């Protein structure tokens, strides 16, 4: 073919001028999408999607696929999930690979996958893994801080004392670091200690077939009424006594205390029908035969056995017996012992003078103690013994102070009264075996059988 044969005629062509050629007409993207949508396509689940995805499930009857990991891990926490995550738990018919990959990379699925892998491989809990990852130095520092918090809590001290305990450890040369050295961190540590102990209690009670509870009233530092609740049970032949909770009833009425007990048992997931016994003091709101707490507890468990606390019962019985025999001498003796305690405890000046009198007489210093309280018999015997040993120093100091202090003059007259002194010595001899019995009944390992044997021996 010659050169001239390859020449083509183009209309409008001129020498030296390029011709503007028009691009062929093609459909736009919108038109293509519209043409694509005209053809109806049905998507379906592909079995090969399960390869490498053990969590993927497909229900052929409903035509939906779901995630077994998310359903097991987030089944009870649906409120924290978004709409797409919820669909993968209930089932979705969005059969697209993009939808599958989006869920596979979501945070919700990643968390549930980690939980499933830990469960299936019997791996330790995340808390255990975190502890194992700590090195020996970090464990040492945390151990000291937890012990400081435990000591502060046991002694009912302020969490601000935790701060100076840490400073004291540093002064001793202990390397405890500079973190978690404030009262807020101390409260956090205390909450974790309480959580661990509460979990132990729940585990013990879930394993036990029965339990009994003991409850007693008290007031906190703010004067608010509280009820301390303890639970007792037996596991594998070993007696278990655990503190459960401080209750805060609306009032000291039997109905409010009863409702607080029920709420506490439900919080710890304890079936109230497991309770076979309840021990309280002799107050009418607790032991009343009509509307007492023990009577209300019988409405849930008719076989429950109410027990009047042995130590309380002994205290009340001895106190009534002593009062009714020689009430006048008893009142005068108790007035003197109680007066001596407050006279020296409320006045630093009088206490200092008493200590000086002990030094002058070359006697061992023994300050009068409180005679009343929850352990009445032991407190009374202790107060009498201190008065007997310190009689010379106490009477001498009272005689010196009586010239200017009317209270000291009144106490001095009682201390020099031969009838009061003789009555206290006689009361000490009477209460000696009762004190031994009272202290025995207050022991944690004392049973009803042991109490009967002790009563017979005394």
C-alpha positions in Angstrom: 0.0 0.0 0.0 1.4 3.3 -1.1 1.6 6.5 1.0 -1.3 8.1 -0.8 -3.5 5.1 -0.2 -3.2 5.7 3.6 -4.4 9.3 3.3 -8.0 9.9 4.6 -10.3 12.7 3.8 -11.5 14.6 6.8 -14.0 17.4 6.5 -12.7 20.7 7.7 -9.1 19.7 7.8 -6.5 22.3 7.0 -2.7 22.1 6.6 -0.9 22.9 9.9 -4.1 22.9 12.1 -5.0 20.0 14.4 -8.6 18.9 14.2 -10.5 18.9 17.5 -11.9 15.4 17.8 -15.0 14.7 19.8 -14.9 11.9 22.4 -17.3 9.2 21.9 -20.5 9.6 24.0 -20.5 7.4 27.1 -23.0 7.0 29.9 -22.4 8.9 33.1 -21.9 7.3 36.6 -25.5 8.2 37.6 -26.8 6.6 34.5 -24.7 3.5 35.0 -26.0 3.2 38.6 -29.6 3.6 37.4 -29.0 0.9 34.8 -27.4 -1.3 37.4 -30.4 -0.9 39.8 -32.9 -2.0 37.1 -31.6 -5.5 37.4 -32.8 -7.0 40.8 -30.1 -9.2 42.4 -30.6 -11.4 45.5 -27.6 -11.8 47.9 -27.1 -14.9 49.8 -24.8 -16.3 52.6 -21.6 -17.8 51.3 -20.3 -20.8 53.2 -16.7 -19.9 52.5 -17.2 -16.9 54.7 -16.9 -19.3 57.7 -13.3 -20.1 56.9 -11.2 -18.6 59.7 -14.3 -17.2 61.4 -15.5 -19.7 64.1 -17.8 -17.1 65.5 -19.9 -16.7 62.3 -23.2 -18.6 62.4 -26.0 -18.8 59.8 -29.6 -19.7 60.5 -31.0 -21.0 57.2 -34.6 -21.0 58.3 -34.5 -17.3 59.2 -32.0 -16.4 56.5 -29.8 -14.4 59.0 -26.2 -14.6 60.1 -25.0 -13.7 63.6 -21.9 -13.6 65.8 -21.8 -16.2 68.6 -19.0 -14.4 70.5 -20.9 -11.1 70.7 -24.1 -12.9 71.7 -22.4 -14.7 74.6 -20.3 -11.7 75.8 -22.7 -8.8 75.2 -26.0 -10.6 75.6 -26.8 -8.9 79.0 -25.2 -5.6 78.1 -27.2 -4.6 75.0 -27.6 -1.0 76.1 -23.9 -0.3 75.7 -23.9 -1.4 72.0 -24.7 0.5 68.8 -27.4 -0.6 66.3 -25.0 -2.5 64.0 -23.6 -4.5 66.9 -27.1 -5.4 68.2 -28.0 -6.7 64.7 -25.1 -9.1 64.8 -26.5 -10.5 68.1 -30.1 -10.8 67.0 -29.2 -11.7 63.3 -28.7 -9.7 60.2 -29.5 -10.3 56.5 -27.0 -7.8 55.1 -25.1 -10.4 53.2 -22.2 -8.2 52.1 -18.5 -8.9 52.6 -18.0 -5.3 53.6 -20.5 -5.6 56.4 -18.8 -8.8 57.6 -15.4 -7.2 57.6 -16.7 -4.0 59.4 -18.1 -6.1 62.2 -15.0 -8.2 62.4 -12.9 -5.1 63.0 -15.2 -3.4 65.4 -14.2 -2.8 69.1 -17.2 -4.8 70.3 -16.3 -7.9 68.4 -12.6 -7.6 69.3 -13.5 -7.5 73.0 -15.8 -10.5 72.8 -13.3 -12.4 70.8 -10.6 -11.9 73.5 -13.1 -13.0 76.2 -14.0 -16.1 74.2 -10.4 -17.0 73.6 -9.6 -16.6 77.3 -12.6 -18.8 78.3 -11.8 -21.5 75.7 -8.1 -21.8 76.5 -8.6 -21.7 80.3 -6.4 -18.7 80.5 -6.2 -16.6 83.7 -8.5 -13.6 84.2 -7.3 -10.2 82.9 -6.7 -9.1 86.5 -4.4 -12.1 87.0 -2.6 -11.4 83.8 -2.1 -7.8 84.8 -0.7 -8.9 88.2 1.7 -11.4 86.5 2.9 -8.7 84.2 4.0 -6.6 87.2 7.6 -7.0 88.1 8.8 -7.8 91.6 9.5 -4.1 92.5 6.0 -3.0 91.6 4.4 -5.8 93.5 6.5 -4.9 96.5 5.4 -1.3 96.4 1.7 -2.2 96.0 1.9 -4.7 98.8 3.1 -2.1 101.3 0.4 0.4 100.3 -2.3 -2.3 100.5 -1.1 -3.2 104.0 -1.1 0.4 105.1 -4.7 0.8 103.9 -5.7 -2.4 105.6 -4.2 -1.2 108.9 -6.0 2.1 108.7 -9.3 0.4 107.9 -9.0 -2.1 110.7 -8.2 0.6 113.3 -11.0 2.9 112.1 -8.6 5.7 111.3 -9.0 8.4 108.7 -7.6 7.8 105.2 -5.5 10.8 105.7 -3.5 8.7 108.1 -2.6 6.5 105.1 -0.6 9.4 103.7 1.6 9.8 106.7 2.0 6.0 107.0 3.5 6.1 103.5 5.7 8.9 104.5 6.8 6.9 107.5 7.7 4.0 105.2 9.9 6.3 103.2 11.6 7.6 106.3 12.4 4.0 107.2 14.2 3.7 103.9 11.6 1.7 102.1 11.3 2.3 98.4 7.5 2.5 97.8 7.6 5.1 95.0 5.7 8.4 94.7 2.4 7.3 93.2 -0.9 6.5 95.0 0.2 8.7 97.9 -3.1 10.4 98.8 -6.3 9.7 100.7 -8.3 9.2 97.5 -5.9 6.4 96.4 -6.3 4.9 100.0 -10.1 4.8 99.6 -9.7 3.1 96.2 -7.4 0.4 97.7 -9.9 -0.1 100.5 -12.8 -0.6 98.1 -10.8 -3.3 96.3 -10.0 -5.0 99.6 -13.7 -4.9 100.5 -14.7 -6.2 97.0 -12.3 -9.2 97.4 -13.6 -10.1 100.8 -17.3 -9.7 99.7 -16.6 -12.1 96.8 -15.2 -14.6 99.2 -18.3 -14.3 101.4 -20.6 -14.8 98.5 -18.7 -17.8 97.3 -18.8 -19.4 100.8 -22.5 -18.7 101.1 -23.4 -20.1 97.7 -21.6 -23.3 98.6 -23.3 -23.6 102.0 -26.7 -25.2 102.4 -27.7 -23.0 105.4 -26.6 -20.1 107.4 -27.5 -18.0 110.4 -27.2 -14.3 111.0 -26.4 -12.0 114.0 -27.3 -8.4 114.1 -26.6 -5.6 116.6 -27.2 -1.9 116.6 -24.6 0.8 116.8 -24.1 4.5 115.9 -21.4 5.9 113.6 -19.3 9.0 114.2 -22.1 11.2 112.9 -24.6 9.7 115.3 -26.5 7.8 112.5 -28.1 4.5 113.5 -26.4 1.5 111.9 -26.9 -2.3 112.2 -23.9 -4.6 111.9 -24.8 -7.8 110.2 -22.7 -11.0 110.4 -23.4 -14.3 108.8 -22.4 -17.8 110.2 -22.3 -21.1 108.3 -20.4 -24.3 108.2 -18.5 -25.5 105.1 -16.9 -29.0 105.0 -17.1 -29.2 108.8 -15.4 -25.8 109.4 -17.3 -23.0 111.0 -17.2 -19.8 109.0 -18.1 -16.4 110.4 -18.1 -13.4 108.0 -19.0 -9.8 108.2 -21.6 -9.0 105.7 -22.5 -5.3 105.8 -23.4 -2.2 107.8 -27.1 -1.6 107.4 -28.5 1.9 107.4 -32.3 1.4 108.2 -34.6 4.4 107.9 -35.3 4.1 111.6 -34.9 1.6 114.5 -38.3 0.2 114.0 -38.5 -3.5 113.4 -40.1 -3.2 110.0 -37.2 -0.9 108.7 -34.5 -3.2 110.2 -36.2 -6.2 108.7 -36.4 -4.6 105.2 -32.7 -3.7 105.5 -31.8 -7.3 106.2 -33.8 -8.6 103.3 -32.3 -6.0 100.9 -28.8 -7.0 102.1 -29.4 -10.7 101.5 -30.7 -10.0 98.0 -27.7 -7.8 97.3 -25.4 -10.7 98.2 -27.6 -13.2 96.3 -28.4 -15.1 99.5 -31.7 -16.9 99.6 -33.5 -15.8 102.8 -34.9 -19.3 103.2 -31.3 -20.5 103.8 -31.3 -18.6 107.1 -32.1 -21.0 109.9 -31.2 -18.8 112.9 -30.9 -15.2 113.9 -29.1 -13.9 117.0 -29.9 -10.4 118.5 -29.9 -8.6 121.7 -32.9 -8.5 124.0 -34.5 -5.3 122.6 -38.2 -5.3 122.0 -37.8 -4.3 118.3 -35.6 -7.4 117.8 -37.1 -10.1 120.0 -40.7 -8.9 120.3 -43.2 -11.7 119.8 -45.6 -9.5 117.8 -43.7 -7.2 115.5 -40.0 -8.0 116.3 -37.5 -8.6 113.6 -37.2 -12.3 114.5 -41.0 -12.6 114.2 -41.0 -10.9 110.8 -38.1 -13.3 109.6 -40.4 -16.2 110.5 -42.8 -15.1 107.8 -40.1 -16.1 105.2 -38.7 -19.1 107.0 -41.0 -20.5 109.6 -38.3 -22.8 110.9 -35.9 -20.0 111.8 -34.7 -20.1 115.4 -34.4 -16.8 117.2 -31.6 -16.7 119.8 -31.1 -14.1 122.5 -27.4 -13.3 122.5 -25.8 -15.4 125.3 -23.5 -12.6 126.4 -26.2 -10.0 126.4 -28.6 -12.2 128.3 -25.9 -12.9 131.0 -25.2 -9.2 131.4 -28.8 -8.3 131.8 -29.5 -11.1 134.2 -26.5 -10.3 136.5 -27.2 -6.6 136.4 -30.9 -7.2 137.4 -29.9 -9.6 140.2 -27.3 -7.3 141.6 -29.6 -4.3 141.5 -32.5 -6.0 143.2 -30.4 -7.4 146.1 -28.7 -4.3 147.3 -29.9 -1.5 145.1 -28.8 1.4 147.3 -25.3 0.1 147.7 -25.0 -0.7 144.0 -26.1 2.8 143.0 -23.6 4.5 145.3 -20.8 2.2 144.1 -21.5 2.6 140.4 -21.9 6.4 140.9 -18.4 6.5 142.4 -16.8 4.4 139.7 -18.4 6.2 136.8 -17.7 9.5 138.4 -14.0 8.7 138.8 -13.7 7.7 135.2 -15.2 11.0 133.8 -13.5 13.1 136.5 -10.0 12.1 135.2 -10.8 11.5 131.5 -12.4 14.9 131.1 -9.8 16.9 133.0 -6.2 16.7 132.0 -5.2 18.7 135.1 -6.7 16.2 137.5 -5.2 13.3 135.5 -1.8 14.9 135.7 -2.1 15.4 139.5 -3.1 11.8 139.9 0.0 10.6 137.9 2.1 12.8 140.2 0.5 11.2 143.2 1.4 7.8 141.9 5.1 8.9 141.5 5.1 10.3 145.1 3.7 7.1 146.6 6.0 5.0 144.3 3.0 3.1 142.9 2.3 1.8 139.4 0.1 4.3 137.6 -3.5 3.0 136.8 -6.1 5.5 135.7 -9.7 4.6 136.4 -11.5 3.0 133.5 -15.0 3.0 132.2 -17.4 0.7 134.1 -20.4 0.6 131.8 -20.4 -0.6 128.2 -21.3 -3.5 126.0 -19.2 -5.9 128.2 -20.6 -4.8 131.5 -19.3 -7.6 133.8 -15.7 -7.5 132.6 -15.7 -3.7 132.6 -17.0 -3.6 136.1 -14.5 -6.1 137.5 -11.6 -4.2 135.8 -12.8 -0.9 137.2 -13.0 -2.4 140.7 -9.5 -3.9 140.5 -8.0 -0.6 139.4 -9.8 1.2 142.2 -8.5 -1.4 144.7 -4.9 -1.2 143.5 -4.9 2.6 143.2 -7.0 3.3 146.3 -4.2 5.2 148.2 -3.3 7.4 145.2 -6.9 8.1 144.2 -8.1 9.1 147.7 -5.0 11.2 148.4 -5.5 13.1 145.1 -9.2 13.6 145.7 -8.5 14.9 149.3 -6.1 17.5 147.9 -8.5 18.6 145.1 -11.6 18.6 147.3 -10.7 22.0 148.8 -11.4 23.7 145.4 -13.4 21.2 143.5 -16.9 20.1 144.6 -16.9 17.0 142.4 -13.7 15.9 144.0 -15.2 16.4 147.4 -18.2 14.3 146.6 -16.1 11.5 145.1 -13.8 11.6 148.1 -16.7 11.0 150.5 -17.8 8.0 148.5 -14.3 6.6 148.3 -13.8 6.9 152.1 -17.2 5.3 152.8 -16.5 1.8 154.3 -19.8 0.4 153.1 -19.1 1.4 149.5 -15.6 -0.1 149.6 -16.8 -3.3 151.3 -19.6 -3.7 148.7 -17.1 -3.3 145.8 -14.8 -6.0 147.3 -17.8 -8.3 147.7 -19.1 -7.6 144.2 -15.6 -8.4 142.8 -15.7 -11.8 144.4 -19.2 -12.5 143.1 -18.5 -11.4 139.6 -15.2 -13.2 139.2 -16.7 -16.5 137.8 -19.3 -14.6 135.9 -16.6 -12.6 134.2 -14.9 -15.7 133.1 -18.1 -17.1 131.7 -18.9 -13.8 129.9 -15.6 -13.6 128.2 -15.9 -17.3 127.2 -19.4 -16.6 125.6 -17.9 -13.8 123.6 -15.4 -16.0 121.8 -16.0 -16.7 118.1 -15.5 -20.5 118.5 -18.0 -20.9 121.3 -21.0 -23.1 120.6 -24.2 -23.7 122.5 -22.9 -27.0 123.8 -19.7 -25.4 125.0 -21.8 -22.7 126.8 -23.8 -25.4 128.6 -20.6 -27.1 129.8 -19.1 -23.8 130.9 -22.3 -22.9 132.9 -22.2 -26.3 134.6 -18.5 -25.9 135.5 -19.0 -22.4 137.0 
